[in-house]
Amino acid sequence: MDQKQIKNLKLSSFAVLSLCFCSLMVFFAQQNKPLTLADKAMLRADVHVQKLIKSKFMIETEQPVNKATRGLASAETTFRVEALEGPVGIDPWGHPFQYLVKKDPRNLGHGSVIIWSGGEDRAFQTNRDMIAAGESFEGDDFGKTYKF
């Protein structure tokens, strides 16, 4: 190898090492960035979905669904009913998340839960039917689908 090739090899090695160093710096800088409100919303959504799945989508309500739900002379003030959609928890902007359960009719006990937020403007631009059909979220709405 002559001196010119050795110099080019050193320059190339230096360039590769510099690129690796810069990539590592960017990676570590991203690891230490503060969470956005959207990141926090998705963390909250994770917690609420886990609670819904654990409870088998049963919620407490003040009103019986029908008279058969309530026994004679019952002193209970709350009733447990299956809720496959509705509001749950609060997103970082102070508005309830919405969720929708889609059960798999071919595989009982399995399905998916879709949870979404209206985003910073607190208004839902994506309607329920669009979400149920698996379409993407509109405006600043965002959400996630969980399998169970």
C-alpha positions as CSV (number, residue, x, y, z in Angstrom):
1,M,0.0,0.0,0.0
2,D,1.3,3.4,-0.8
3,Q,1.0,6.5,1.3
4,K,-2.0,7.9,-0.7
5,Q,-4.0,4.7,-0.1
6,I,-3.1,4.6,3.6
7,K,-4.3,8.3,3.9
8,N,-7.6,7.5,2.1
9,L,-8.1,4.5,4.4
10,K,-7.5,6.6,7.5
11,L,-9.9,9.3,6.2
12,S,-12.6,6.7,5.4
13,S,-12.2,5.0,8.8
14,F,-12.5,8.4,10.5
15,A,-15.6,9.2,8.5
16,V,-17.2,5.9,9.4
17,L,-16.4,6.3,13.1
18,S,-17.6,9.9,13.1
19,L,-20.9,8.7,11.5
20,C,-21.3,6.0,14.2
21,F,-20.6,8.5,16.9
22,C,-23.1,10.9,15.6
23,S,-25.7,8.2,15.3
24,L,-25.2,7.1,18.9
25,M,-25.5,10.7,20.0
26,V,-28.8,11.1,18.2
27,F,-30.0,7.8,19.7
28,F,-29.2,8.8,23.2
29,A,-30.6,12.3,22.8
30,Q,-33.9,10.8,21.7
31,Q,-33.9,8.4,24.7
32,N,-33.8,11.4,27.1
33,K,-36.4,13.6,25.4
34,P,-39.5,14.4,27.5
35,L,-42.7,12.7,26.7
36,T,-45.2,14.6,24.6
37,L,-48.9,14.8,25.7
38,A,-49.7,12.3,22.9
39,D,-47.1,9.9,24.4
40,K,-48.6,10.3,27.8
41,A,-52.1,9.8,26.4
42,M,-51.1,6.4,24.9
43,L,-49.5,5.3,28.2
44,R,-52.8,6.2,29.9
45,A,-54.8,4.3,27.2
46,D,-52.6,1.2,27.8
47,V,-53.6,1.2,31.5
48,H,-57.3,1.7,30.8
49,V,-57.4,-1.0,28.2
50,Q,-55.7,-3.5,30.5
51,K,-58.3,-2.7,33.2
52,L,-61.1,-3.2,30.7
53,I,-59.8,-6.5,29.5
54,K,-59.2,-7.7,33.1
55,S,-62.8,-6.8,34.1
56,K,-64.1,-8.6,31.0
57,F,-65.6,-5.3,30.0
58,M,-68.0,-5.2,33.0
59,I,-68.7,-1.8,34.4
60,E,-70.8,-0.6,37.3
61,T,-73.9,1.5,36.6
62,E,-76.5,3.1,38.7
63,Q,-79.4,1.9,36.5
64,P,-80.3,-1.7,35.8
65,V,-80.3,-2.6,32.1
66,N,-83.7,-4.3,32.5
67,K,-85.9,-5.5,35.3
68,A,-84.5,-9.0,35.1
69,T,-81.1,-7.5,36.1
70,R,-82.5,-6.4,39.5
71,G,-83.7,-8.9,42.1
72,L,-86.8,-8.3,44.2
73,A,-86.3,-5.9,47.1
74,S,-82.7,-5.5,46.1
75,A,-80.8,-3.0,48.2
76,E,-78.0,-2.7,45.6
77,T,-77.5,0.7,44.1
78,T,-75.1,-0.4,41.4
79,F,-75.3,-3.1,38.8
80,R,-72.6,-4.8,36.7
81,V,-73.2,-4.8,33.0
82,E,-71.1,-5.6,30.0
83,A,-70.1,-2.4,28.2
84,L,-68.6,-2.9,24.7
85,E,-68.1,0.8,24.0
86,G,-68.1,4.2,25.7
87,P,-66.0,6.6,27.6
88,V,-63.1,5.5,29.8
89,G,-60.5,7.4,31.8
90,I,-59.3,10.9,31.0
91,D,-56.7,11.9,28.4
92,P,-54.0,14.5,29.1
93,W,-56.4,17.3,27.8
94,G,-59.1,16.5,30.3
95,H,-61.5,14.6,28.0
96,P,-62.5,11.0,28.2
97,F,-61.0,8.4,25.9
98,Q,-63.5,6.4,23.9
99,Y,-63.3,2.7,23.4
100,L,-64.9,0.1,21.2
101,V,-64.7,-3.7,21.7
102,K,-64.8,-5.9,18.7
103,K,-65.3,-9.6,19.7
104,D,-64.3,-12.3,17.4
105,P,-67.4,-14.4,16.7
106,R,-65.3,-17.4,15.5
107,N,-63.0,-17.4,18.6
108,L,-65.0,-16.7,21.8
109,G,-63.1,-14.8,24.4
110,H,-60.9,-13.1,21.8
111,G,-61.1,-9.9,19.8
112,S,-59.7,-6.4,19.9
113,V,-60.2,-3.1,21.8
114,I,-59.8,0.2,20.0
115,I,-59.2,3.2,22.3
116,W,-58.9,6.7,21.0
117,S,-58.7,10.3,22.1
118,G,-60.1,13.5,20.5
119,G,-56.6,15.0,20.9
120,E,-55.6,18.5,21.9
121,D,-58.8,20.1,20.4
122,R,-60.9,17.7,22.4
123,A,-63.2,17.2,19.5
124,F,-63.6,13.8,17.7
125,Q,-63.2,14.2,14.0
126,T,-63.3,10.4,13.5
127,N,-66.8,8.9,13.9
128,R,-67.3,5.5,15.5
129,D,-68.3,3.7,12.3
130,M,-65.0,4.8,10.7
131,I,-63.1,3.4,13.7
132,A,-65.0,0.2,13.7
133,A,-64.2,-0.3,10.0
134,G,-60.5,0.1,10.8
135,E,-60.1,3.4,8.9
136,S,-57.4,5.8,10.0
137,F,-58.0,8.6,12.5
138,E,-59.0,12.1,11.2
139,G,-57.7,15.5,12.3
140,D,-55.8,15.3,15.6
141,D,-57.6,12.2,16.8
142,F,-55.3,9.3,17.6
143,G,-55.6,5.8,19.1
144,K,-54.5,2.3,19.2
145,T,-55.9,-1.2,18.8
146,Y,-55.2,-4.0,21.3
147,K,-55.8,-7.7,20.7
148,F,-57.1,-9.9,23.5
